Amino acid sequence: MEIQRENYLQKLIDRMDNGLIKVITGVRRCGKSYLLFQLFRKYLLQNGVDETCIITIAFDRWDSRAFRKPDTLLRHLRELIEPGQHYYLLMDEVQMLEHFEEVLNELLHDENLDIYVTGSNSRFLSKDVITEFRGRGDEIHIFPLSFSEFMGVYTGDIYHGWAEYMMYGGLPLATLMKTDELKTKYLLRLSTETYLKDIIERNRIERQQELEDLLSVLASSVGALTNPSKILATFQSVLHSKLSLSAIRDYIGYFEDAFLIHPAKRYDVKGRKYIGTPLKYYFEDVGIRNAQLGFRQTEETHLMENILYNELRLRGFNVDVGMVNKRRLDPATGRRLSSQLEIDFVAHLGSRRYYIQSALTLPDEAKRQQEKASLLALSDSFKKIIIVKDIIKPQYDEDGILFVNLFDFLLHPESIEI
């Protein structure tokens, strides 16, 4: 079954022939190779590019092992490339090419080459890999399947689809597996034998159990404010570990580099400034998060929040956790009291900004007012939204707050633009 990834395909199309190396990044098994070798290659052929002008090399294939040597690869390319022709060079698992940074920089001097590369180990997935190309890299970050993409291949109804997606996430191969047992085993194996193993090998980590324990702690705290000092206290009191504060900071950085987790910083909306720690960490894929916990902690409230965070990011938003101070008069003492309220997401994209609350359900007026409190404390005119799983039509209330159903938001981006 072919999974359409139109958003990312369009990003590649928009970057064609821009003189930069198109670097496709993302957590392992999220579909980078499929996007490049299947969907993008198919697009080129359908739009008149001759097959001889599309050069594909998968460095992890046995028959391509000789091309892992730079001199052999460059000689091979020079034999294929003819003057006056324009070529598209698609290279997969490029980290297996020796001195790949220098080779790619060398290939940039060839004006009739348009270069696209992808890789899938932690060395290549490091966030700073673009700097290796001396400012001539153009990153396209690939997420696991969004809920909309997932529902494009799921055969059941939206409610069973949500339950499936919330449990097993959006890694393409897991999505296409037929049974819960297969999905569970695949994600468990991927967590321990691929993601953690990559990080351990790259960073030469000796305290491997503590690394795994730390990822589990972060998985348990999705949607909660935390910082290395809080985590250190957990390690000392619960796990009786002697892991240092600096090691915890390093390990969290390794998880971020491998795109397993992503931090959401706190933003003082009225003060217009970022606040230091604590902050929140969300997982790139909730299936990976659930697997790390053995599928034992699957609270829908926190998973919904994680999924919404990822959805906003894949739509191009920078996403922060909003903080706003609210002052009120204490009727008993006559004193003015100050409290700090949290906004789940402050989403920025250019001049656009949205304040968003995630609410699984709003069963009564008290809960409704609780979710609105932080939004009502804001004085600017940016749109304020509450996303709720309750079945409702998009509607504004008397305070100008837009209420949107979860599935409308995930499946119809225009639902928040009314």
N, C-alpha and C positions, 0 to 999 in steps of 0.2 A: 504494500500500500504506500502510495506516495504522499508524504506530508508536505503541504504547501507552506512555505515560509516567505510569503510575499513581502513582508516588511523588510526583511534582511536582503532578499534578492533585489529589491528596489534600491537599497543602500549601495549595493555593489554596482548596479546600473548607473546610479547618479555619480559614482566615482570613476567611471571608466575613463581611461586616458587622461588622468589628471596629473601625471608625472610623478606620482608617489607610489610607494609600495603599499598595497592594500593588505593589512595584517588582520586576520580574523582571529579574535581571541574569545575565550569563554571557558567555563568549567568543562572538564573532560566529559565526553559522551553527550554533549548538548546538541550536536548536529553540524559542527563546523565543516567537516569533510563532505558531508552530504550536500550542504549548501553550495560548496565550491565545485565539486566534481559532477554532481548530478543536476542541480537546479540552474546554476549559473552557466555551466557548459551547454545545457539544453537551450537556454536563452540565446547564447551566442550563435548556435547552429540555426535556430529558428529565425534569427535576424541577419542571415546572410553571410556570416563568418565561415570561411572555408575550413573544413575539418583539419586540413594540413597547417592551418594558422593557429590552431589551439594546441599548445604543448602542455601535456600533463605528466607530472612525475610524482609518484607516491613513494617517498623514501623508505617507508616501512615494508614495501613489497620486496620479495626476494630477488625478483628480476631487475630491481632498481638499485641493488646494493652497491654496484660499482659507481653509481653517480653520487654516492656520499662523499667521494673524494673531489675536492674543488676543481682540480685540473681536468679530471675526467668529465665532470659535468659541463664545464665551460667549453671544452672541446666538442662535446656532443651538441650543445646548443648552437655553436658556430656552424656546425655541419647542417643543422636544420634550418637556420635562419638565412633567408635570401634577401639581398638588397632590394629596396623598393616595396617590400611586403610588410604588413603590420601584423604582429603576433601577440597572442595572449598566453602568458606563462602562468600555469596553475601548479603550485607545489604544495604537497601535503606532507605533514610530519617533518617540516623543514628543520626542526631541531636536530634531526639525525644527520643532516649535512654538516660536515666538519667546517668550522669557521664560517657558519652560515651568515653572520652579520657582514663580514667582509665580502663574501660572495654576492650578497644582495646589493650591497653598495656598489660593487663593480658592475653588476647588471643594469643598474640605474643609468649608467652612461650610454646604454644602447637605446637610442630614441625610438626604434620601432618595436620595442617590447613594452607591454603593459603587464605588470607583475602583481600576482595575488598569492599569498601564502597563508598557511594555517599550520598549527602544531597542537599537540595535546599532552605534553608533560609539563610539570611545574616549572621547569627551566624556561620554557617558551611562554608560559602563561603569566610570568611575572609582570606586574603592572607597568614596570619601567622598561619593558622590552623595546618600546617605540624609540626610546632615546638611543638605543644601539644603532639605529639607522640615521643618526645625525640629523634629526628633524625632518627626515624625508619618509616617514611612515605615517599611514592613515589608518587608524584603528576602527574596526567594526566589531563591536562586542555582541556576542550571541548569547542570548538567554535560553534556558530550557523552554519547552513549549508554554506559551501563555494559555490561559483557560480557553480563550477563543480558538487558538490553534488546536488545542486538545479536543474541543468539542467538534472540530472539523473532521475528526477521524473516529470519535467515540460514537457507538451505535445506540446507546441508551438515551434516556431522557436527561434533562438538565440537572435534576436533583440527584440522581444516581451518579451522573457525571461529576458533579461537585464533590460528592463523597469520595469518589475514586481519585480525583485530582488532589483533594485535600490530604489523602492518605499517602499516595504514591508519587505525587508531583508530576513533572512534565518532561523528564528525560525521554527522548523519542523511543528508544528501545523498550523501556519499561512500559510506555504507553501502549505499544503494540503487542505486548505479551498477553496471553489469554487468561491466565489464572492468577489469583492472589498469591499463591505459593511461588510461582515463577517470579512475580514482581518483587516479592519480599526477599527471596534469595538473591536476586540480581542486585538490589539496592544494598543489602547487607554486605555482599561480596565487594561491590564497588567502593563502599565506604572504607573498608579495612584494607583491601588488597590493591586498590588503585589510588584513591585520594591521599590517605594517610601514608601509604608506602612511598608515594612520590615526594611528599614533604619530608619524610624521614631521610630518604636517600639524598635529596638535594641539599638539605641543611645539616646532614650528618648528626642527627639527633640520637642521643644515647638513651634518654629517659622517655622511651616510647609510650609507656603506659600513662605517664602524666600528660603527654601530648593528647592521647585519646580521651583521657578524663577531662581535659580542658575543653575539648570540642563538645563533649557531652554537657558540661556545665553551660556553655554558650547556647547549646540547643535547648536546654531547659529554661533558659532565661529570655527566650525570644519575646519581644514586646515589653521587656522590663529594663529599666535603667541599671547599668552596671559599669564597672571599671576594673582595672587590674587589681587595685587594692581590695575591693570587695571579693574578687575571685580568690585572691591570696588568702583572705580570711576563711573562705569556704574550704580551700585546700588544707589549711592548717587545722580547722576545727572538725571537719567531717571526714576528709580523706587522710588526715594525719601525714600529709606530705611535706617535704622540706623544699619544694619547688620555690625558687626565688621570684621576687617581683619582676626583675629584669627578664627572667626566662619566660614568665607569663606574657609580658609585653612582646617579646620576640615571637613566641608561638602564635599569638593573635595576628601578628604581622604576616606570618607564614600562611595562615588560613586566608587572610585577605589577598595575598599575592596569588594564591591558587584559585581565587574567586569562589571559595566555599561560603564565605560570609561577607557582609558589607556593612560598614558602620553608618549609622544615622546620627549626625551631630545635633546638639540642642541649639536652638536659635531663639534669642530674645526678640520677640516680634516688635515690641514697643521701643526697646533700646536699639534695635537694628544691629545686633552684634551676636557673634557666636559665643556660647558658654563652653567652658571646658568640660571635663568629665564630671559626672557619669554620662554615658551615651547608650544607644541601643544597637544591637547587632541583629541583622536579619540574614537568613540563609538564602543562597542563590536559588535553591530548589527545596521545597518543603518535604519532598520524598527523601532527599539526602538527610535532612534534619531528622525526620522520623526514624529513618534507619539507624542513625547514630544513637538513638534512644531505644532501639529495639522495638519500635512501634508501640511503646508503652504510654507515652504522654502525647495525646493527640487532641488537646483542647481546641475546639473550633474557634473560639474567640481569638487566640493567639495566632493560629494558622491563617485565619482570614486576614488578620492584620499583616502578616508576612506576605501573603499573596498580593494584597493591595499595594504594599510597598514595592514589590517587584514589578507589578503592572505599571505603576507610575514611572519607574525607572526605564522600563523598556519603551515607554512612550516618549522618552527623552527628557523627563523632568529631573532636576536636582531635588532631592527630597531630604528635608530635615524634620526633626522633632521640634514643634513649636512650644515656647514657654511664654506666658503672659502673666504679669502681676495684676491682681485685682484688689482694690481698696474698698473697705466697707466700714460702716459705723457700727460699733458694738452698742446696742441699745442699753445694755446693763451698766456699762462703765462710761459710755460717751466717748470712748477712745476709738481712733481710726486704726483698723487692723489691716494687715496686708497678707494675702495668700497667693501662692503661685499655682497657676492652672496649666495643664498640658493640652496641647493640640497634637493629635496623633501624627499628622503630616502637614508640613508646609511645602508645597510643590511649586518650584520655580522653573519657568522656561521662557527665556527672554524677558519681555515685559509682562508676561502672564504670571499670576500667582493664585493658587487656590489653598484655602484652609480646609482640611478634610479630617473628619472624625469617622472612625470605624466602629460600628455598633452592630453586634450580631442580631439583637432584637430590641424593640422598644415596647415592652408590654404595658406600660402605664405612663401617666403624665410625669411622675417623679423621675423615672428613668430618662424620659425625653428631656426634661429640664437639666438633668445631670450632664447629658451629652452636649447640650447647648451652652452650658455655662462658660466654657473657655472661649467659644466663638462670640458670645455676646459681650465678652470683655474687650473685644477688638474694636478699634475706632476707625479703621481704614475701610475702603470701599471694595476691596478684593472679595471675590466670591467665596462664600462659606457653604460647605457641603457636609452632609451626614450620609454615609453609605450604610445601608441597613439590609440585612437578609430578608426582612419582612417583605411580603409581596405588596408593593405599592407602585403607583405611577409616579414619575418624576414630578415633584410639586414643591412650591415655596410655602413656608408658613408665614405668620403675621410679622415675624422678625426678619424676614428676608433670607432665611436659611433654606437652601435647597436640599430636599430629601430624595435620595436616589436608591433604587433597589440594587443590590449587589450584582445580580446577573445582567441587569441593564448596563451597569457601569463596565463590567468586564467584557461584555459582548458588543456593546454599542458605545464607542468613545464619545459620540456626539450627545449622549444622554445628559452630560453635565453642562452643555452649552445652551440650554433652553433659557 
